Amino acid sequence: MKSAIFACLFAVALAAPQQNPLGLAEVLVDERVDNGDGTFQYNFQTSNDISGQRTGSIGSAGQSNIAGGYRFVSPEGETVEVTYVADENGYQPQSPYLPTEHPLPAHVYELLAIAEQQRAQGIQFDNRGFRLN
């Protein structure tokens, strides 16, 4: 009798709706269209505020050019958004959250000017930095 009651309780527990016990993100939107010719559209969104979209079009050399973006929440709680284009000119992301190049120090411009003057005068150096003429 006890085993029958236990079996019934166990069956009810298995049949109950599950509540995502691991706290994993769920996919809320997943839309995909692929036309098979290099053109496509893709859009997704998850329950933890990650989303992305991209659109493909045919490029000048027959490749797929892609324009899109993605968004997520950083560990600090900020929403980070990146947009991009990937085409004949390469991958070109844009976002205030991406690192940027530091400006060159002033002395580098002076050294570049000196090197240009030396080239104009025909001065040459070997691969070890010794002057040849």
C-alpha positions in Angstrom: 0.0 0.0 0.0 2.8 2.4 0.9 4.6 1.7 -2.3 1.4 2.4 -4.3 1.0 5.8 -2.6 4.7 6.6 -3.1 4.3 5.7 -6.8 1.3 7.9 -7.2 3.0 10.8 -5.5 6.1 10.3 -7.7 4.0 10.3 -10.9 2.2 13.5 -9.8 5.6 15.2 -9.1 6.9 14.2 -12.6 3.7 15.4 -14.3 3.8 18.8 -12.5 5.0 21.7 -14.7 8.8 22.3 -14.3 9.9 25.7 -13.2 13.4 25.9 -14.8 15.2 24.5 -11.7 18.6 25.6 -12.8 17.6 29.2 -13.6 18.7 28.9 -17.2 17.7 31.5 -19.8 14.9 30.6 -22.0 14.6 31.5 -25.7 11.7 33.9 -26.1 12.1 34.7 -29.8 13.9 32.7 -32.5 13.1 33.9 -36.0 15.1 32.7 -39.0 14.7 33.2 -42.7 17.3 31.9 -45.1 16.6 32.5 -48.8 19.5 30.2 -49.9 21.0 32.9 -52.1 23.1 34.7 -49.5 20.2 36.8 -48.2 18.8 36.0 -44.7 17.3 37.5 -41.6 17.8 36.3 -38.0 16.4 37.6 -34.7 16.6 36.1 -31.2 15.8 37.2 -27.7 16.3 35.3 -24.4 14.6 35.7 -21.0 17.9 37.2 -19.5 17.9 40.2 -21.8 20.3 38.8 -24.5 19.2 39.6 -28.0 20.6 39.8 -31.5 19.6 40.4 -35.0 21.3 40.2 -38.4 20.4 40.6 -42.0 22.4 39.3 -44.9 22.5 40.7 -48.4 24.5 39.9 -51.4 27.8 41.8 -51.7 29.6 43.1 -54.8 31.9 40.0 -55.0 29.0 37.6 -54.5 29.6 37.1 -50.7 27.0 37.7 -48.0 27.3 41.1 -46.4 25.9 41.2 -42.9 24.5 44.0 -40.8 23.3 43.5 -37.3 23.8 43.9 -33.6 23.5 42.3 -30.3 22.7 43.4 -26.7 23.3 41.9 -23.3 23.4 43.1 -19.7 27.0 43.3 -18.2 27.9 41.9 -14.8 27.7 45.5 -13.6 24.1 45.8 -14.7 24.7 48.0 -17.8 23.0 47.2 -21.1 25.7 46.8 -23.7 24.8 47.2 -27.3 27.0 46.6 -30.3 26.0 47.2 -33.9 28.1 46.0 -36.8 28.6 45.6 -40.5 30.6 42.8 -42.1 31.2 43.4 -45.8 34.0 43.8 -48.3 35.8 46.1 -45.8 35.8 43.6 -43.0 34.1 43.4 -39.7 33.2 46.9 -38.4 31.7 47.0 -34.9 30.4 50.2 -33.2 29.7 50.7 -29.6 30.8 53.0 -26.8 31.8 49.9 -24.9 34.4 48.7 -27.3 38.1 49.6 -26.6 39.7 52.3 -28.7 43.2 52.9 -29.8 45.2 55.3 -27.7 46.6 58.4 -29.5 50.2 58.3 -30.4 52.6 60.2 -28.2 54.0 63.4 -29.7 57.5 62.1 -30.1 56.3 59.4 -32.4 55.2 62.0 -34.9 58.7 63.6 -34.7 60.3 60.2 -35.4 58.0 59.7 -38.4 59.0 63.1 -39.7 62.7 62.3 -39.3 62.2 58.9 -41.1 60.5 60.7 -44.0 63.3 63.2 -44.3 65.8 60.4 -44.4 63.9 58.6 -47.1 63.7 61.8 -49.1 67.5 62.2 -48.8 68.0 58.6 -50.0 69.4 57.4 -46.6 68.9 53.6 -46.2 69.4 51.2 -43.2 69.9 47.5 -43.1 67.6 45.1 -41.2 69.7 45.6 -38.1 69.4 49.4 -38.1 72.8 50.3 -39.4 73.1 53.0 -42.0 74.1 51.8 -45.4 75.1 55.1 -47.0 
